[in-house]
Amino acid sequence: MNSATKVGAYAVGLAVVFGGAAGIGKVVGPVGATAETASHEGAGHGGEGGGHGAAASHAPGGLQVSEDGYTLVPRKTTLTPGKRTDFRFTVNGPDGKPVTGFKPLHGKRLHLIVARRDLSGFQHLHPTEAGGGVWTVPITLPKAGVYRFFTDIHPEGAPRQLTLGTDIFAPGDLRPAPLPKPERIAKVDGYEVSLSGGLTPGKSTELTLSVSKDGKPVTDLQPYLEAYGHLVALRQGDLAYLHVHPDGEPGDGETKPGPGITFFAEAPSTGAYRLYLDFKHDGKVRTAEFTVHAGDAAVPVQETGDEPGHDDRPHTH
């Protein structure tokens, strides 16, 4: 089959993905419905409460557009690939109105994470509020495809932190990028980031990412979002979302500004995961990417598509 598949046809296949995702931990209810689930905090959000080893008894974050009555509502669901667009959205509460009050999470009231469904095109953005609960952020989707948009939020009055997700379409010929094979070293902008540790399904495990430049360890990382590193993990297939943070924080008297940044993460299942590490040095935020396999399950492989490099994606922080 020609790898240039129309996005419309690809979207049909997503129904199959989500049909299977419903069996992960709970059934997805109607938009705006209240879900009676266990707290997210402490499971995939290291340092957010509950400790490193808190067990997750709920579905992973980002699989639902609506949870606990809160709904992610984009003003547009179709964006032109390659064109810078002012993307606007609201998070509507149980009363159906846009939420205006959010508790800060790592220095920001709202985080927006974007990735194409083949796990390429990662972006970590911080929208600004335009008024009345409307959030806005300039964004460019580099290529045609279906993208997953995630919001990390803790609405005021809500019992817990939530990650909501929705699909945004960039029309055109879809050329899926194959998932890069697992490597222990990632290179970005002259930096090398090495990964030690791995993911074990259902168990909290330690990951350490060490930053070097020109063969020398970087020992003066700068704080970014109240930490020396910021890690997101997405599961291949349904883009289940894990958002973890490092052990320790700047200024605590123990945590060093590099070269190593240690995280604790729990993979909800076997499979392939893509890790995205944001770190700041010399005044600029960079993203190092890794593929990690959890367990011994067979991992789907794309036979055709674009080359796995993602250097053409914009980095807006």
C-alpha positions in Angstrom: 0.0 0.0 0.0 1.2 3.5 -0.8 2.4 5.2 2.4 0.8 8.4 1.4 -2.6 7.7 3.0 -5.2 10.3 3.3 -5.8 11.6 6.8 -9.5 11.0 6.5 -8.8 7.3 6.1 -6.4 7.3 9.0 -9.0 8.9 11.2 -11.3 5.9 10.6 -8.6 3.7 12.0 -8.6 5.7 15.2 -12.0 4.4 16.1 -10.4 1.0 16.4 -7.7 2.4 18.6 -10.1 4.1 21.0 -12.4 1.0 21.0 -9.6 -1.0 22.4 -8.5 1.8 24.8 -11.8 1.7 26.6 -10.9 -1.6 28.1 -7.7 -0.3 29.7 -9.2 0.8 33.0 -12.7 2.2 32.6 -15.4 3.0 30.1 -15.4 6.4 28.5 -18.7 8.1 29.3 -20.6 10.9 27.5 -18.8 14.2 27.1 -19.3 16.2 30.3 -20.2 13.2 32.4 -18.6 12.8 35.9 -16.3 9.8 36.2 -15.9 8.2 39.6 -12.3 7.2 39.5 -9.3 7.1 41.8 -7.0 10.1 42.1 -4.3 10.7 39.4 -2.0 12.4 41.8 1.0 10.3 42.7 0.6 8.0 39.8 2.6 9.3 36.9 3.1 12.7 38.6 6.1 12.2 40.7 6.2 14.8 43.5 2.6 15.7 43.0 1.5 13.6 46.0 1.3 10.0 46.8 5.0 9.4 46.4 7.0 7.6 43.8 5.5 4.2 44.2 1.7 5.0 44.3 -0.2 2.5 42.3 -2.5 3.5 39.5 -6.0 2.0 39.6 -7.4 4.2 36.9 -7.0 4.6 33.2 -3.8 6.5 32.1 -4.3 10.2 31.5 -5.1 11.8 28.2 -7.3 9.1 26.8 -10.5 11.1 27.5 -11.7 14.5 26.3 -13.9 14.7 29.4 -13.4 13.5 32.9 -14.9 14.4 36.3 -17.2 16.7 34.4 -14.4 18.8 32.9 -14.2 18.9 29.1 -11.5 20.1 26.7 -13.2 22.2 24.0 -11.1 23.4 21.1 -12.5 26.3 19.0 -11.1 24.5 15.9 -10.4 20.8 15.3 -8.7 21.3 11.9 -5.5 23.2 11.4 -3.5 23.8 8.2 -0.2 21.9 8.3 2.9 24.2 8.1 0.9 27.3 8.9 1.3 29.2 12.2 -2.2 29.3 13.8 -3.6 31.0 16.9 -5.1 27.9 18.6 -7.9 28.7 21.1 -9.7 26.4 23.5 -11.5 26.3 26.8 -11.8 23.8 29.6 -15.5 23.7 30.5 -16.6 22.7 34.0 -19.5 20.5 35.2 -21.8 23.5 34.7 -20.9 23.7 31.0 -19.1 27.0 31.4 -15.4 27.8 30.8 -13.3 27.4 33.9 -11.3 30.5 34.9 -9.7 29.3 38.1 -6.8 26.8 38.0 -4.1 25.8 40.6 -0.6 26.3 39.3 1.2 23.1 38.3 5.0 23.5 38.2 4.8 27.2 37.7 2.0 27.2 35.1 -1.7 27.2 35.4 -2.1 25.1 32.3 0.3 23.0 30.2 -0.4 22.0 26.5 1.4 18.9 25.1 1.1 18.1 21.4 2.2 15.0 19.5 1.2 13.4 16.2 -0.3 9.9 16.6 2.9 8.3 15.2 4.6 9.9 18.2 6.5 12.5 16.1 6.1 16.3 16.2 6.2 16.7 20.0 5.7 20.2 21.4 5.3 21.4 25.0 3.5 24.8 25.0 2.2 27.2 27.6 -0.9 29.0 26.5 -2.0 32.4 27.8 -5.5 33.3 29.0 -7.3 35.7 26.6 -10.2 36.3 29.0 -13.3 34.5 30.0 -11.6 31.2 30.4 -10.4 31.2 26.7 -6.8 30.0 26.3 -4.7 30.8 23.3 -1.3 29.8 21.9 0.4 30.1 18.5 1.2 26.7 17.1 2.5 25.2 13.8 1.7 21.6 13.0 4.7 20.7 10.8 3.1 17.9 8.7 -0.3 16.4 7.8 -1.7 13.9 10.3 -3.8 13.5 13.4 -2.4 15.1 16.5 -3.3 14.5 20.1 -3.5 17.7 22.2 -3.2 17.2 26.0 -3.9 19.6 28.8 -2.5 19.2 32.3 -4.8 21.1 34.7 -6.1 21.2 38.3 -9.3 23.3 38.3 -9.9 25.1 41.5 -12.5 23.2 43.5 -11.7 19.9 41.7 -10.4 17.1 44.0 -7.5 16.2 41.8 -5.3 17.0 38.8 -6.5 15.9 35.4 -5.0 15.3 31.9 -7.6 15.7 29.2 -6.9 14.9 25.5 -8.5 15.6 22.1 -7.6 15.0 18.5 -6.8 17.8 16.1 -6.5 17.2 12.3 -4.0 18.6 9.9 -5.4 17.6 6.4 -3.2 16.3 3.7 -1.3 13.2 2.7 -0.3 11.3 5.8 3.2 9.7 5.7 3.5 8.0 9.1 7.0 8.1 10.6 8.2 4.7 12.0 8.9 4.6 15.7 12.7 5.0 16.2 14.4 2.0 17.7 15.4 2.1 21.3 18.7 3.9 21.9 20.5 4.9 25.1 21.8 8.2 23.7 19.9 11.0 22.1 21.5 14.0 20.4 20.0 17.5 20.2 21.7 20.8 19.3 25.2 19.6 20.1 24.1 18.0 23.4 24.1 14.3 24.2 21.6 12.9 26.7 22.2 9.3 28.0 19.4 7.2 29.5 19.9 4.6 32.2 17.1 2.5 33.7 13.9 1.4 32.0 10.2 0.9 32.3 8.5 -2.1 34.0 4.7 -2.6 33.6 2.8 -1.9 36.7 5.9 -1.0 38.8 7.6 2.3 39.7 11.0 2.3 38.1 13.9 4.8 38.2 15.1 6.6 35.0 18.2 8.8 35.0 19.0 11.1 32.1 22.4 12.6 32.0 23.3 15.7 29.9 26.7 16.3 28.4 28.1 18.7 25.7 31.4 18.4 23.8 32.1 15.3 25.8 31.9 17.0 29.2 29.1 16.6 31.8 26.8 19.6 32.0 26.7 20.6 35.7 24.9 23.9 35.4 21.4 23.0 34.1 18.9 25.8 34.7 15.6 25.4 36.4 12.7 24.9 34.0 9.1 24.6 35.3 10.5 24.5 38.9 12.8 21.5 38.1 16.0 20.7 36.2 14.1 18.5 33.7 10.6 17.8 32.6 9.6 14.4 31.3 6.6 13.2 29.3 6.0 9.6 28.2 3.4 8.5 25.6 2.4 5.0 24.8 2.5 3.8 21.2 -1.0 3.0 19.8 -3.3 5.1 22.0 -0.9 7.8 23.3 -1.7 7.1 26.9 0.0 9.9 28.8 2.5 9.8 31.7 3.7 13.1 33.0 6.5 12.6 35.5 8.9 15.0 37.3 12.4 14.5 38.7 13.4 13.4 42.2 14.2 16.6 44.1 14.0 20.2 43.0 16.3 23.3 42.6 17.2 24.9 45.8 16.3 22.0 48.1 20.0 21.7 49.2 20.4 18.2 47.8 19.5 18.2 44.1 22.4 19.0 41.8 22.0 21.0 38.5 23.2 18.1 36.4 24.5 16.2 34.8 22.0 13.5 35.9 18.2 14.1 36.3 16.4 11.2 38.0 12.8 10.4 37.5 10.4 7.8 38.9 7.8 6.5 36.4 5.2 3.7 36.3 4.3 2.2 32.9 0.6 1.1 32.9 1.3 -1.8 30.5 3.7 -3.6 28.2 4.5 -1.9 24.9 6.6 0.9 23.4 6.8 4.3 24.9 8.3 7.5 23.6 10.1 9.7 26.2 10.5 13.4 25.8 12.9 15.2 28.1 12.8 19.0 28.2 15.9 20.6 29.8 17.3 24.1 29.9 20.9 25.2 29.4 22.4 28.5 28.3 19.0 30.1 28.4 17.3 27.7 25.9 15.0 24.7 26.4 15.8 21.7 24.3 14.1 18.3 23.9 15.8 14.9 23.9 13.7 11.9 22.7 13.9 8.2 23.4 12.0 5.0 22.6 11.7 2.6 25.6 10.1 -0.8 25.6 8.2 -2.0 28.7 7.9 -5.7 29.1 8.3 -8.3 26.3 5.1 -7.7 24.3 5.5 -7.4 20.5 5.8 -3.8 19.4 4.1 -2.7 16.1 6.5 -1.5 13.4 5.8 0.9 10.6 7.1 -0.7 7.3 7.1 2.6 5.4 7.0 6.3 6.0 9.1 9.3 6.7 12.6 9.0 8.2 12.4 8.9 12.0 14.2 12.1 12.6 12.1 14.9 14.1 14.4 17.9 13.7 11.9 19.7 11.5 9.4 20.2 14.3 9.2 23.6 16.0 10.2 24.0 19.6 8.0 26.6 21.3 8.2 26.7 25.1 
